[in-house]
Amino acid sequence: MSDVEHTLSIIKPDAVERNLEKNIKKIFFDKGFKIVNEKKIQIEKNEAERFYKVHETKPFYNDLCSYLSSGPIIVMVLEKKNAVLDNRKLMGATNPKDADEGTIRAKYGISIDKNSVHGSDSVENAKIEIDFFFKD
């Protein structure tokens, strides 16, 4: 099972609020992902700030942190070969208007902020992000 990777996926507040959890998980299953760990949580704004620290110089940072901490989220560890890249493709572009048909964001995203899902952007960041939420 070499080449098997883990990546973090977050079902964001807008998608949880609209009860899209099962639909989004089904998309992952249909594309060969295995959910190896998951939990539904609500994080504080300061936790969101730590999580998104990589973006702290960007103009959208404060809104992003406020949004991620605005309601329950579902954090999941996904597993499969090439999990990071495959999840990025499956999510689609950050802006749902630019996302390819068939991607999660094209289907469920509302706006750049409320784009329904987050996914790690590299194997290195996946490890950091997974540890952030699942460091028992």
N, C-alpha and C positions, 0 to 999 in steps of 0.2 A: 504493500500500500504506500510506496513512496510517491512523491508528488502530491499526496493528499494535503490540502491546506485547510486552515480554519480562517474564517473571516467573521467580523462582527456585523450584524445587521440590527438596525433599530426600526421598529414600526413606530413612527412619530405620532404626536398627539392628534393631528388632524385625522389620521387613518384609524386610530384607536377609537376616537370619538364617533366615527362613522361605522364602527363595527366591521372593519375590513380585515381584521386579524386572520380569520380563516381563509379568506380569498387570497391574501398575500402569501400565507404559508403554503397553500395549495400550489401557487405558482412556483415557489421554491422546490417543493416535492416533485412537481412535474418536470422540473429542469434538473433533477438528479441531486439536489442538495439534501443533506441530512441535518436536522436540527439536533445538535448534541447537548445543548444547554439553553434554557430560556427562563425568563421571569418577567413579570409585569411589575413595574415600579413607578414611582413618581420621584423625580430628583429635584433638589433645591437649585435655585439659580447659581449659587456659588459652585455647585458640582458641575453644572452645565458649563460654567466658565472654565473650570479645570479641564473638562473633557474637550472643549473646543479651543483650548489655549493656542493651538497652532494657528488659529485665525484671528488672534486678539488685535492685530494691527489693521484688520480689514474693516471697512465701514459698516458691514452687516453684522459684526460680531455681537453687539449688545442685543439686537433683535433676535438673532439666532439663539442665544443663550436664554433669553426670556421665553421664546417659543418652545424650546426643548423642555423647559421646566414648567410649562403652562398646563400640563395634564399628564395622565398616565402614558407611559411608553412601554413597549415590549422589546427587551433586549434579547438577542439570540446569537448563539455561536453556530454558524453554518459550516458544514464540512463537505468537501468533495475535491476532486482533482481540479487544480486551477481555480479554487473557490473565489479568490479575491477578484481576478479579472472577470470571471463568469458572472459574479454578482454585480460588478460595475456595469457590465453590458445589460444584464437583466433589469437593473434599476432604471437605466436610461439617463439622459442629460439632466442636470440639476434643474433647469427650467423645463417644466412639463410641456410647454409649447414647442420646445426643441427636441423633445424625447421621441425616439423612434416608436412607431406603432408596435404594440405588443409588449412594450416595457411597462414596468410597474408605475413609473411616474407618468407616462403617457395616459395610462388607464385611470389612475387614481389621484395624481398630483393636482393641487389646486393652484399653486403659485410657486415661485422660486423658494420661498420660505416654507410653505406648507406643501412639500413635495412627497409626503407620505413615508419615505424611507431614507435611512442613512446606511452607508456601507463603507467599510475600510477601503482606503485607496492604495494600500501596499501591504505586503506580507509583514513588514516591520511594524507598520501602524496597526495592523490587525492584532498582533500580539499585545501591543500597548493598550489598545482599546478593549480587548477581551479581558485583560488583567484589571482594567479600570472598573469593570462591572462584575467580574467573577473571580476576585482574588480571595477566595474563602480562606 
